[in-house]
Amino acid sequence: GVDNIDVAAATARRIAVVFTPTANANAVAEHTLTLMLALARQVYPASAALHAGRFADRNQFEGVELAGKTLGVVGLGRIGLRVAEMARHGFHMDVRGFDPFWPAGKSAGAVTLEPSLEVLLGKADFLTLHVPLTPDTQHLLNAARLRLLKPGCRLVNTSRGAVIDETALAAALAAGQLGGAALDVFETEPLPADHPLCRAPRILLTPHISSSTKESLERMARDAAQGALDVLQGRLPAWLVNPEARR
């Protein structure tokens, strides 16, 4: 995402802003599936119990299988579609999706399209978010929409923290509305240690590492360098946020 860049200011100064949208898609998708599996099998609390010497607590950590469950995917860009493909063909999940910008009549491959976000929320056993942060997606999952989720739904976010109302999410977890949540991104980073999410039950937190693989970081560095070289040498970069800066 480029939400931390003042693109308008760069464009006004005719500064090209390049980005690397294909570099991290597989890494983020794999981390998304990692978080889904960890929630499904209660990996984090089970590990914590074992570290504390509570092997007998193993009977408290009954999990669920992904096979046959409905996965809701919000946002069908490169990452969302990669997650859908892996979930459908690797774990035999029923994958449902919603993207308001999806072209009418176009197939979504492994994804069955739903007519609205609200319809999707009511069907998902697992829900994963893959949208950019924009004025339209700020707090996309607010208290009202969290209440539309199926009881026991498990939520994963590897996109941008602010697409979820974190206070509402912490309250929903405390009230037992959700089966769990796994977050890699947060509205404020670093996440404050006294944040309500840090005290919420059934939650797994990772420090914005979904794209942090050796392969992904190498692709990002290479693609960013190539984009800069293209600009400096007068070529059109493969991925340019503000083409109007070149006019």
Residue, then its C-alpha position, 0 to 999 in steps of 0.5 A: g500500500v501507499d497510504n503512508i505516501d503523500v501522493a498528491a504532493a509528489t505528483a504536484r512536484r512531478i515526482a514519480v511514485v513507484f511500488t511493487p504490488t506483485a512482490n509480496a502477494n505469495a508471502v502475505a497469502e501464506h501468512t494469512l493461511t498460517l494465521m487461519l491454521a493457528l486459529a483453527r488449531q489453537v496453536y498459540p494457547a496450546s504452545a503457551a500452556l506447554h511452555a508453562g508446564r501444563f501438558a494436561d491442558r491439551n484437552q482444552f485445545e480442541g480445534v476445527e478443520l478448514a476442510g468444508k468450512t466457508l472462507g470469506v475473502v474481502g478484496l479480490g486483488r492479487i493477495g485475496l485471489r492467491v489466498a482463495e486459490m490456496a484455500r480452495h485447492g489446498f484445503h478444500m474450503d468453500v471460498r466466497g468473496f466480495d469486491p465492489f470493483w470486480p468487473a460484472g460478468k468476470s469469473a473469479g476462479a476459485v471464488t464464488l462472488e457474493p452480492s454484498l459484504e453484508v451477505l458474505l459476513g453472514k456466511a463465513d466461518f473464517l473471514t480474511l481482509h485484503v483491501p487497501l486503506t482508503p476513506d471507504t475502507q476505514h473501519l470497514l468492519n465496525a461494531a455493526r458489521l462485526r455483529l453480522l458475522k456468524p457466531g464463532c467466525r474466525l477473523v484474519n487481517t493482513s491488509r491494514g489495521a485501520v480497516i477494522d474498528e479495533t475497539a469494537l473487535a476487542a469488545a466482540l472478542a470479550a463478549g464471545q461473538l467471535g471464535g478468534a482473531a489473528l491480526d498482523v497489522f494495526e491502526t497504530e504501529p507499534l501496537p501499544a502494550d496497553h492496547p485493548l487488543c493485547r488483553a482480548p481473549r482468543i487473539l493472535l497478534t504478529p508484528h506486521i511480518s506477513s510480507s517478511t520472507k527472504e524471497s518477498l524482500e528480495r523481489m521488493a528490493r529488485d522491483a523498487a530498484q528497477g522502477a527507480l531506474d526506469v524513471l531515471q532513464g526515461r522509461l515507463p515503470a511497470w508499476l506507477v502510482n501517479p502516471e500524471a506526474r510524468r506529463 
